[in-house]
Amino acid sequence: MLLATAILLLVLLGMVLTIRWKRKPKDELPPGPPPFPVVGNILQIKHREFLHSLRQFQKIYGPIFTLYFGSRPAVMLCGYDMVKEALIDNKDAFSGRGRIPVAEYILKDYGIIGSNGECWKQMRRFALTTLRNFGMGKRSIEERIQEEAQCLVEEFSKTKGKLFDPNFLFGCAVSNIICSIVFGKRFSYDDKQFLSLIQNINAVIRFMNSGWGLVFYYFHRIMFYVPGPHHKGIQHLIDLKAFVQEKVDKSAKTFHPDTTRHFIDCFLVKMLQDQKNPASEFINENLVASSINLFSAGTETTSTTLRYGFLALLKYPEIQAKIQDEIDRVIGDRCPSAEDRTQMPYTEAVIYEIQRFSDIIPTGVPRCTTEDVSFRGYTIPKGTDVFPLLTTVLKDPEQFAQPELFSPDRFLDDKGALKKHPALMPFSAGKRVCVGEGLARMELFLFLTALLQKFTLTTVVSTKDIDLSPEYSSAGNLPRYYTMSAVPRH
């Protein structure tokens, strides 16, 4: 009965949208594959080959083209020149946040990532300031990462040189950094509440990258009323929201404005200061959503980058050896620090290449235009979703020679000094560049050096048989499953 009702609603919606489709002028947008009424271009895209489909459209229509997700148009931007012109040269016009249906329905457009207008400006400014100054107690972010890196070293030591899957440990370590910042505490890796948190975060990300996630993106207005496995994906975000809300409530009971312990406390201070302002953006909904944003953006992406990075080091042991030589020369036996980065150009070049090659968020997070934009001879109406396809920037052959190869040397000059490249934008660019970029870069360096300082990583698989292509590629790239051994160096 429920399914029949859903089908009837879909048919009725299709009739309405077909009428609107015929009335709606589309010739001002860039060209693209002809869409079908109601479903748009979904029939021309295979969800497990989503990126391949986009690349094929790029070959046909060029570096800018339009796809229809249902009846809603979305403009795709390809290549460094195109993305730079939009996100940097026209940063204000392309600074809106595009549609993220799951977050829209559960977080209600609050927070840092999914908000727009004044709400976004204030939440972003607050998050940047808080992370930069880290006015939460006496310990810096770097100290918390160093502590977690040593915990990770201890967990690697427990494997005693045997093969193990590092995925779980990387996820725990990175999640604990966000927990330390947001909640003011870290969890043991076997804490049931902590494991539930990680499970929910991972499940939300995997759902958004799945076929059901793509269908939900297309037809979210009716999918809430249609039974199916997509409801499990939505439930994980609901559970994550409930977890954060519980932590907020507990913090509010013990909160003192003169002693801020973590991100939540800092936000509570702003709420207290603005309590008489009815237009204040510092409200509970923004606190919960912003905390979830920090988890979702800062956990899966960094842990996945680490997984990809260590897989690459298993395939290229000579690169691992060069990093260890640099660690021995610059750091020695002491604890690695963020300041060491300036003296370790090769290690930094490897991290740059890991970020470029792993291409964790290939489609980028959707933007939308904040005004009618004349761009490359087309008119993109206000409110149009825009996807800066970061994969076409990080793998742009005009910017990176032989982009399919893993080669850290591309980020070093003739004298071995670090050479930055403007097309290296794994965190996107412009006004919506990732708030946690500095945090992520510090985590990658400190985790990598702390582990390679103590261990040489090996595997039983022949290096030529290690496959660096993603296991699954849609809105996110995920590395293939692997195991490795951590052999003590000393």
Backbone torsions as a table, in degrees:
resi	resn	phi	psi	omega
1	MET	NA	-45.3	-180.0
2	LEU	-64.4	-41.2	180.0
3	LEU	-66.4	-40.9	178.8
4	ALA	-62.7	-40.3	177.7
5	THR	-63.1	-41.2	179.9
6	ALA	-63.9	-41.6	179.2
7	ILE	-63.9	-40.9	178.0
8	LEU	-62.4	-43.0	178.0
9	LEU	-62.1	-38.7	179.0
10	LEU	-63.9	-42.1	179.0
11	VAL	-63.4	-46.2	179.1
12	LEU	-62.3	-42.5	177.7
13	LEU	-62.3	-39.3	179.0
14	GLY	-61.3	-40.3	179.3
15	MET	-63.7	-43.4	-179.9
16	VAL	-65.4	-45.4	-177.1
17	LEU	-69.0	-31.6	177.3
18	THR	-63.4	-40.9	177.2
19	ILE	-63.4	-45.9	179.6
20	ARG	-64.5	-36.7	-178.9
21	TRP	-59.2	-43.7	-177.7
22	LYS	-68.4	-29.7	-178.1
23	ARG	-82.8	-22.0	-169.8
24	LYS	-84.0	120.8	177.3
25	PRO	-71.8	132.0	-177.7
26	LYS	-122.1	0.1	-172.3
27	ASP	-73.7	-9.2	178.8
28	GLU	-82.2	-17.4	-179.8
29	LEU	-82.8	159.2	174.8
30	PRO	-58.4	155.9	-179.8
31	PRO	-69.1	168.9	178.6
32	GLY	-176.1	179.2	179.2
33	PRO	-61.7	137.2	-179.0
34	PRO	-58.6	125.1	-179.0
35	PRO	-85.9	154.6	171.6
36	PHE	-90.9	148.4	175.4
37	PRO	-57.1	145.9	177.1
38	VAL	71.6	-58.1	-174.0
39	VAL	-87.5	-12.8	179.5
40	GLY	65.5	-129.0	-176.0
41	ASN	-103.1	14.2	-174.9
42	ILE	-61.2	-31.2	-178.7
43	LEU	-73.9	-15.4	179.6
44	GLN	-96.8	4.6	-177.6
45	ILE	-125.8	128.2	173.3
46	LYS	-92.4	123.8	-170.4
47	HIS	-63.0	-31.2	178.9
48	ARG	-82.9	-5.1	175.9
49	GLU	-128.1	39.0	-174.4
50	PHE	-58.5	-49.9	-178.4
51	LEU	-66.9	-36.1	177.2
52	HIS	-62.2	-40.2	178.0
53	SER	-62.1	-42.8	179.7
54	LEU	-63.3	-39.8	179.6
55	ARG	-66.7	-35.6	177.4
56	GLN	-66.1	-41.2	176.6
57	PHE	-63.4	-37.0	178.6
58	GLN	-62.0	-40.7	179.1
59	LYS	-63.5	-33.9	-176.3
60	ILE	-82.9	-46.0	-169.7
61	TYR	-105.8	-6.3	178.2
62	GLY	95.8	-169.3	-172.6
63	PRO	-76.1	-4.6	175.4
64	ILE	-140.1	124.1	-179.0
65	PHE	-151.0	167.5	-176.0
66	THR	-116.3	133.2	170.6
67	LEU	-116.7	155.4	177.0
68	TYR	-113.9	118.4	173.0
69	PHE	-93.3	95.8	-167.9
70	GLY	69.5	-129.6	179.5
71	SER	-94.1	0.8	-174.1
72	ARG	-97.1	124.3	179.6
73	PRO	-78.7	150.1	174.4
74	ALA	-139.8	129.0	-178.6
75	VAL	-92.5	129.7	-180.0
76	MET	-101.4	130.5	179.2
77	LEU	-111.7	129.7	-174.5
78	CYS	-125.3	138.7	175.2
79	GLY	87.8	155.2	-175.7
80	TYR	-59.8	-47.3	-176.3
81	ASP	-59.2	-43.4	-177.8
82	MET	-68.5	-46.2	-178.5
83	VAL	-66.4	-41.4	178.5
84	LYS	-61.5	-44.7	-178.3
85	GLU	-61.1	-35.9	-179.6
86	ALA	-79.7	-56.9	-169.7
87	LEU	-78.7	-25.6	-177.8
88	ILE	-108.1	-53.0	-178.0
89	ASP	-70.8	-29.8	177.3
90	ASN	-122.2	47.2	-169.7
91	LYS	-61.9	-34.4	-179.1
92	ASP	-69.1	-44.1	-176.6
93	ALA	-67.2	-25.6	-178.3
94	PHE	-110.6	28.0	-175.2
95	SER	-96.3	1.0	177.9
96	GLY	-75.8	160.0	175.5
97	ARG	-95.4	126.1	177.8
98	GLY	-73.1	179.0	-174.1
99	ARG	-71.8	129.0	170.4
100	ILE	-126.9	87.4	-168.1
101	PRO	-53.2	-43.0	-178.1
102	VAL	-61.5	-46.7	179.9
103	ALA	-66.7	-35.9	179.5
104	GLU	-57.8	-45.0	-173.6
105	TYR	-79.2	-32.9	-176.2
106	ILE	-94.0	-41.0	-177.3
107	LEU	-98.8	-6.9	172.3
108	LYS	58.6	38.1	176.5
109	ASP	65.3	20.4	174.4
110	TYR	-93.7	171.8	175.0
111	GLY	94.8	-162.1	-175.8
112	ILE	-92.0	-46.8	-170.3
113	ILE	-78.4	-45.2	-171.0
114	GLY	-93.1	-2.4	-174.7
115	SER	-90.4	169.5	177.7
116	ASN	-139.2	173.1	174.0
117	GLY	63.6	-145.4	-176.0
118	GLU	-65.0	-34.6	178.0
119	CYS	-59.1	-49.0	179.9
120	TRP	-61.6	-45.4	-177.8
121	LYS	-59.3	-44.6	-177.8
122	GLN	-72.3	-39.8	180.0
123	MET	-67.6	-39.7	179.5
124	ARG	-66.9	-46.1	-179.3
125	ARG	-60.7	-42.6	179.8
126	PHE	-64.1	-44.8	-178.6
127	ALA	-64.1	-43.9	179.3
128	LEU	-61.7	-46.2	-179.3
129	THR	-63.7	-43.5	-177.6
130	THR	-66.6	-43.6	179.2
131	LEU	-68.0	-37.6	-178.0
132	ARG	-69.3	-47.9	-177.5
133	ASN	-86.0	-25.5	-178.4
134	PHE	46.9	56.8	-179.3
135	GLY	-78.1	52.3	-176.6
136	MET	-126.8	80.6	-179.4
137	GLY	84.7	-160.2	-172.0
138	LYS	-100.4	-12.1	-173.9
139	ARG	-98.1	137.3	-179.0
140	SER	-82.5	167.5	175.9
141	ILE	-61.3	-41.6	-179.1
142	GLU	-58.8	-42.8	179.4
143	GLU	-61.9	-38.0	179.8
144	ARG	-68.7	-38.3	177.3
145	ILE	-67.3	-41.4	178.5
146	GLN	-60.7	-41.9	178.0
147	GLU	-61.5	-45.0	-178.8
148	GLU	-68.7	-34.2	177.7
149	ALA	-62.6	-39.0	178.0
150	GLN	-68.9	-35.1	174.2
151	CYS	-63.1	-38.8	178.5
152	LEU	-66.3	-40.1	176.4
153	VAL	-59.3	-42.7	179.2
154	GLU	-62.8	-40.5	179.0
155	GLU	-66.0	-38.8	176.1
156	PHE	-63.7	-38.1	-179.3
157	SER	-62.9	-34.1	-178.6
158	LYS	-65.1	-19.2	-179.9
159	THR	-75.3	-16.9	175.6
160	LYS	53.0	40.4	174.8
161	GLY	79.4	2.9	-179.7
162	LYS	-86.7	160.9	178.4
163	LEU	-65.3	138.7	176.7
164	PHE	-152.3	161.8	176.8
165	ASP	-92.5	115.1	-176.5
166	PRO	-79.1	-8.1	-173.6
167	ASN	-55.4	-48.5	-177.6
168	PHE	-61.7	-45.1	-177.7
169	LEU	-65.8	-40.6	177.3
170	PHE	-62.4	-42.6	179.9
171	GLY	-62.2	-41.9	179.3
172	CYS	-64.1	-46.2	-176.3
173	ALA	-62.1	-47.5	-177.9
174	VAL	-68.2	-41.0	178.6
175	SER	-62.0	-36.1	-179.5
176	ASN	-65.6	-30.6	176.6
177	ILE	-63.6	-45.3	179.2
178	ILE	-66.6	-39.8	177.2
179	CYS	-60.2	-41.6	-180.0
180	SER	-63.6	-39.0	-179.5
181	ILE	-74.1	-46.8	-173.7
182	VAL	-80.3	-43.8	-175.3
183	PHE	-102.7	-14.7	-179.4
184	GLY	82.2	15.4	179.0
185	LYS	-152.5	154.6	172.4
186	ARG	-105.5	162.7	-179.1
187	PHE	-116.4	152.1	170.2
188	SER	-69.5	153.7	-173.6
189	TYR	-70.9	-7.6	177.3
190	ASP	-111.7	10.3	177.7
191	ASP	-67.1	125.5	-174.6
192	LYS	-64.1	-39.9	179.1
193	GLN	-64.9	-40.3	178.7
194	PHE	-65.8	-43.0	179.5
195	LEU	-64.4	-36.2	176.8
196	SER	-65.1	-39.8	177.6
197	LEU	-60.4	-48.9	-179.6
198	ILE	-62.0	-42.2	179.7
199	GLN	-59.6	-44.0	-179.5
200	ASN	-65.5	-41.9	179.0
201	ILE	-61.6	-49.8	-179.3
202	ASN	-62.2	-39.3	-178.0
203	ALA	-66.8	-39.0	178.1
204	VAL	-62.7	-46.2	-179.3
205	ILE	-63.6	-43.6	-179.1
206	ARG	-67.0	-37.1	177.3
207	PHE	-62.3	-44.3	-178.5
208	MET	-65.9	-22.4	178.2
209	ASN	-96.0	1.3	-175.1
210	SER	-91.5	173.0	176.2
211	GLY	-62.8	-41.3	177.6
212	TRP	-64.6	-34.8	177.0
213	GLY	-63.7	-38.4	178.2
214	LEU	-67.3	-43.1	177.7
215	VAL	-62.3	-41.2	178.8
216	PHE	-62.9	-38.6	178.6
217	TYR	-61.4	-42.1	-179.4
218	TYR	-66.6	-48.2	-167.5
219	PHE	-123.2	41.1	-174.1
220	HIS	-62.7	-26.0	-177.0
221	ARG	-66.2	-27.1	179.7
222	ILE	-111.6	-18.1	-174.9
223	MET	-65.9	-22.4	176.7
224	PHE	-65.3	-22.1	-176.6
225	TYR	-103.2	1.7	-179.5
226	VAL	-108.6	126.7	179.4
227	PRO	-66.8	152.0	179.0
228	GLY	159.7	173.1	-176.9
229	PRO	-67.7	-13.6	179.3
230	HIS	-63.8	-24.0	179.2
231	HIS	-66.8	-27.8	176.1
232	LYS	-67.2	-41.0	177.8
233	GLY	-62.0	-42.2	178.5
234	ILE	-64.8	-39.5	-178.0
235	GLN	-62.4	-34.5	179.2
236	HIS	-61.5	-38.2	177.5
237	LEU	-70.7	-36.3	175.8
238	ILE	-62.4	-42.8	179.1
239	ASP	-65.6	-39.1	178.3
240	LEU	-63.7	-40.7	178.4
241	LYS	-63.5	-41.4	179.5
242	ALA	-64.9	-38.5	178.8
243	PHE	-61.9	-48.0	-179.3
244	VAL	-65.5	-40.9	179.5
245	GLN	-60.7	-38.6	177.9
246	GLU	-62.5	-41.6	178.7
247	LYS	-66.5	-38.4	177.3
248	VAL	-62.4	-44.7	-179.3
249	ASP	-62.8	-40.7	179.2
250	LYS	-67.4	-39.6	179.3
251	SER	-65.4	-38.3	-178.8
252	ALA	-63.1	-30.4	-178.6
253	LYS	-73.7	-28.2	-177.5
254	THR	-111.4	8.8	-174.3
255	PHE	-71.9	138.6	171.8
256	HIS	-134.0	122.6	-173.3
257	PRO	-60.6	-20.0	-179.3
258	ASP	-88.3	-9.0	-178.1
259	THR	-135.0	85.8	179.8
260	THR	-83.0	128.5	-174.6
261	ARG	-100.4	-22.8	-172.2
262	HIS	-167.0	-175.6	-177.6
263	PHE	-57.5	-43.7	-178.8
264	ILE	-60.5	-44.1	178.5
265	ASP	-61.0	-42.8	178.9
266	CYS	-60.1	-39.4	178.5
267	PHE	-68.3	-40.4	178.8
268	LEU	-61.6	-33.7	175.9
269	VAL	-62.1	-45.5	179.0
270	LYS	-64.0	-37.8	177.7
271	MET	-63.1	-40.3	179.1
272	LEU	-66.1	-41.3	179.9
273	GLN	-66.8	-32.1	-176.1
274	ASP	-101.1	13.9	-171.5
275	GLN	-63.5	-22.1	179.2
276	LYS	-95.8	1.4	179.1
277	ASN	-98.8	106.4	-176.6
278	PRO	-66.4	-18.0	-179.3
279	ALA	-97.2	7.6	-177.3
280	SER	-62.6	139.8	175.4
281	GLU	-87.6	-7.8	-178.8
282	PHE	-88.7	82.8	-178.0
283	ILE	-128.6	167.3	-175.4
284	ASN	-55.9	-41.8	-177.8
285	GLU	-59.9	-40.4	178.8
286	ASN	-72.6	-32.3	176.7
287	LEU	-64.2	-48.6	-179.3
288	VAL	-64.4	-47.4	-178.1
289	ALA	-64.4	-41.0	179.7
290	SER	-65.1	-39.3	177.6
291	SER	-63.7	-42.8	177.5
292	ILE	-64.1	-39.6	177.5
293	ASN	-58.4	-43.0	179.3
294	LEU	-62.4	-38.9	178.5
295	PHE	-68.2	-51.0	-174.7
296	SER	-66.1	-39.0	-178.6
297	ALA	-81.7	-27.8	-172.5
298	GLY	-101.2	-8.6	-176.7
299	THR	-99.5	-64.4	-173.4
300	GLU	-63.7	-42.7	-176.0
301	THR	-64.8	-46.0	-178.3
302	THR	-69.7	-42.1	179.2
303	SER	-65.7	-36.8	177.2
304	THR	-67.2	-38.1	176.3
305	THR	-62.3	-41.5	176.5
306	LEU	-62.5	-43.7	178.7
307	ARG	-59.5	-45.2	178.8
308	TYR	-63.6	-43.1	-176.8
309	GLY	-62.3	-45.0	-178.8
310	PHE	-71.8	-29.0	173.7
311	LEU	-65.1	-41.0	177.5
312	ALA	-64.0	-37.7	179.4
313	LEU	-69.5	-29.2	173.9
314	LEU	-68.6	-37.1	-179.9
315	LYS	-73.6	-32.3	-177.5
316	TYR	-122.3	76.4	-177.7
317	PRO	-61.4	-23.5	178.2
318	GLU	-67.6	-31.8	176.0
319	ILE	-69.4	-42.7	177.7
320	GLN	-58.5	-41.9	-178.9
321	ALA	-64.7	-38.3	178.9
322	LYS	-65.4	-39.3	177.0
323	ILE	-62.7	-43.8	-179.2
324	GLN	-64.3	-36.7	175.6
325	ASP	-61.5	-41.4	179.8
326	GLU	-68.8	-37.9	176.4
327	ILE	-61.9	-46.3	-178.9
328	ASP	-62.9	-36.7	-176.3
329	ARG	-76.3	-39.5	-173.4
330	VAL	-95.7	-42.8	-172.4
331	ILE	-98.7	-42.6	-176.2
332	GLY	71.0	-132.5	-176.3
333	ASP	-96.7	-8.0	-177.8
334	ARG	-76.3	171.0	-179.8
335	CYS	-70.3	129.3	177.3
336	PRO	-59.6	145.4	177.8
337	SER	-130.1	162.9	-178.6
338	ALA	-63.2	-30.0	179.8
339	GLU	-63.6	-23.3	-179.1
340	ASP	-64.8	-19.9	-176.7
341	ARG	-58.3	-36.2	-177.9
342	THR	-67.8	-20.5	-179.3
343	GLN	-103.4	5.4	-176.0
344	MET	-129.6	68.9	-175.8
345	PRO	-63.5	-35.4	-178.6
346	TYR	-67.2	-44.0	178.6
347	THR	-61.0	-42.8	177.8
348	GLU	-63.8	-38.6	178.5
349	ALA	-64.0	-38.1	177.7
350	VAL	-64.6	-43.3	179.1
351	ILE	-63.3	-42.2	176.0
352	TYR	-56.8	-45.8	-176.8
353	GLU	-69.6	-34.7	175.1
354	ILE	-60.1	-44.8	180.0
355	GLN	-65.9	-41.9	-179.7
356	ARG	-66.5	-48.0	-173.0
357	PHE	-71.5	-41.1	-176.2
358	SER	-68.2	-32.4	169.1
359	ASP	52.8	55.1	-167.4
360	ILE	-62.6	-38.8	-179.1
361	ILE	-119.7	76.7	-171.0
362	PRO	-61.5	-33.1	-178.4
363	THR	-86.7	-9.9	-171.7
364	GLY	69.6	163.5	175.1
365	VAL	-83.6	132.9	-172.5
366	PRO	-60.4	137.9	171.3
367	ARG	-102.7	175.6	167.1
368	CYS	-147.5	154.2	-178.0
369	THR	-75.5	139.4	-179.5
370	THR	-93.7	-3.1	179.4
371	GLU	-161.1	168.1	172.9
372	ASP	-65.4	128.1	-173.5
373	VAL	-120.9	127.3	169.6
374	SER	-88.3	116.7	-171.4
375	PHE	-144.4	118.3	177.9
376	ARG	54.7	36.3	177.2
377	GLY	86.7	1.7	179.4
378	TYR	-117.0	163.8	174.1
379	THR	-114.2	117.4	179.0
380	ILE	-102.9	110.9	-175.8
381	PRO	-63.2	154.3	175.4
382	LYS	-56.0	137.5	178.6
383	GLY	85.2	5.2	178.9
384	THR	-79.5	132.4	175.8
385	ASP	-66.4	139.9	179.8
386	VAL	-133.0	127.9	178.0
387	PHE	-109.1	108.9	172.0
388	PRO	-79.8	103.2	-173.4
389	LEU	-74.0	93.4	-174.3
390	LEU	-62.0	-27.8	178.5
391	THR	-61.3	-32.8	179.4
392	THR	-78.4	-11.8	174.4
393	VAL	-89.9	-50.6	-178.2
394	LEU	-67.4	-23.7	179.4
395	LYS	-113.8	23.0	-179.0
396	ASP	-71.9	114.2	-177.4
397	PRO	-65.3	-20.3	177.3
398	GLU	-77.4	-16.5	179.3
399	GLN	-105.6	-35.0	-178.0
400	PHE	-127.9	111.0	178.7
401	ALA	-61.6	136.7	-178.8
402	GLN	46.3	63.3	-174.3
403	PRO	-63.1	-18.3	-179.3
404	GLU	-77.1	-9.6	-179.5
405	LEU	-93.5	145.4	174.6
406	PHE	-90.0	108.2	-173.4
407	SER	-144.5	95.6	178.7
408	PRO	-61.4	-24.5	-177.4
409	ASP	-61.4	-18.2	-180.0
410	ARG	-65.7	-18.1	179.2
411	PHE	-103.7	18.3	176.9
412	LEU	-124.1	142.0	177.4
413	ASP	-87.6	-173.8	-175.6
414	ASP	-63.7	-22.6	-179.1
415	LYS	-96.7	5.0	179.0
416	GLY	83.7	8.4	177.9
417	ALA	-82.9	152.3	-178.8
418	LEU	-65.7	133.9	-178.5
419	LYS	-121.6	108.7	-179.9
420	LYS	-77.3	154.9	-177.8
421	HIS	-132.6	128.6	-177.6
422	PRO	-62.5	-23.2	-179.2
423	ALA	-82.2	-4.7	175.0
424	LEU	-81.9	93.3	-178.3
425	MET	-132.1	61.5	178.5
426	PRO	-65.8	-18.2	179.3
427	PHE	-100.0	16.6	-175.2
428	SER	71.8	-160.9	-174.8
429	ALA	-157.7	169.7	177.6
430	GLY	79.6	-155.4	-173.7
431	LYS	-70.9	-17.9	-179.6
432	ARG	-104.8	18.2	178.1
433	VAL	-57.5	147.2	-173.0
434	CYS	-55.0	129.2	179.5
435	VAL	-62.3	-33.9	-175.1
436	GLY	-92.7	19.9	-177.6
437	GLU	-56.6	-49.7	-178.7
438	GLY	-61.7	-41.1	177.9
439	LEU	-61.7	-46.5	-177.6
440	ALA	-63.7	-42.9	-179.8
441	ARG	-62.7	-40.4	178.7
442	MET	-66.5	-41.9	178.3
443	GLU	-60.3	-48.3	-177.9
444	LEU	-58.3	-44.2	-178.1
445	PHE	-68.0	-48.3	-175.2
446	LEU	-69.7	-38.6	176.9
447	PHE	-66.9	-44.6	-178.1
448	LEU	-62.0	-49.5	-176.5
449	THR	-70.5	-37.0	179.2
450	ALA	-62.7	-39.7	-179.0
451	LEU	-75.2	-43.9	-178.9
452	LEU	-74.5	-17.9	173.2
453	GLN	-66.3	-34.1	-174.2
454	LYS	-102.6	-25.8	-171.3
455	PHE	-133.0	151.4	164.0
456	THR	-105.4	128.4	-174.3
457	LEU	-94.9	130.0	-178.7
458	THR	-135.2	170.1	175.4
459	THR	-151.4	161.1	-179.9
460	VAL	-84.1	-11.2	179.9
461	VAL	-79.8	137.3	177.1
462	SER	-61.1	141.4	-178.0
463	THR	-58.1	-34.8	-179.2
464	LYS	-71.0	-18.0	180.0
465	ASP	-95.4	-3.9	177.5
466	ILE	-76.7	121.5	-174.8
467	ASP	-100.3	117.1	-179.3
468	LEU	-91.8	-2.3	177.1
469	SER	-70.7	149.2	-176.4
470	PRO	-66.4	145.4	175.8
471	GLU	-68.3	-38.7	-178.2
472	TYR	-145.2	136.5	-174.5
473	SER	-138.3	115.9	175.9
474	SER	-143.1	-113.3	173.6
475	ALA	-74.1	-14.6	177.8
476	GLY	-142.2	147.1	176.9
477	ASN	-98.1	130.7	179.6
478	LEU	-119.5	130.6	179.7
479	PRO	-69.7	159.7	178.3
480	ARG	-71.1	155.1	179.0
481	TYR	-64.4	141.2	175.6
482	TYR	-155.4	162.1	172.8
483	THR	-123.4	158.4	-179.8
484	MET	-150.4	166.9	174.6
485	SER	-113.7	141.8	175.9
486	ALA	-109.8	99.8	-176.0
487	VAL	-92.6	121.1	179.5
488	PRO	-56.4	138.8	-177.8
489	ARG	-84.6	-30.5	-175.0
490	HIS	-127.5	NA	NA
